[in-house]
Amino acid sequence: MENNKLQIVGEQGEVREADVLLHYKNNANNQEYILYTFHELDEQSMETIHASKVILDGDDYKLEKIPDSEWNEVKDVMREIIKNEEGR
């Protein structure tokens, strides 16, 4: 993760570059999360935001699906980002 860019390797080995919106640690559960975008628009012309759990794997990081038990907290952070963007 350099210069707020993130390289994501898909299931078929394809590499896509994403812009990192936020990388943060939840001190309550000692887990790290990352919010990022490929600048895709949904059916309402809103930019799609992706979220993943960040796991240290040796010297590398890997992204994992966020467990259901942790989603509410991550959604709250995403809502706060959207609210702040709309206020600009």
ABEGO torsion letter per residue (X at the ends): XBGGBBBBBBAAGBBBBBBBABBBBBAAAGBBBBBBBAGBBBAAGBBBBBBBBBBBBEABBBBBBBBAAAAAAAAAAAAAAAAAAAAX
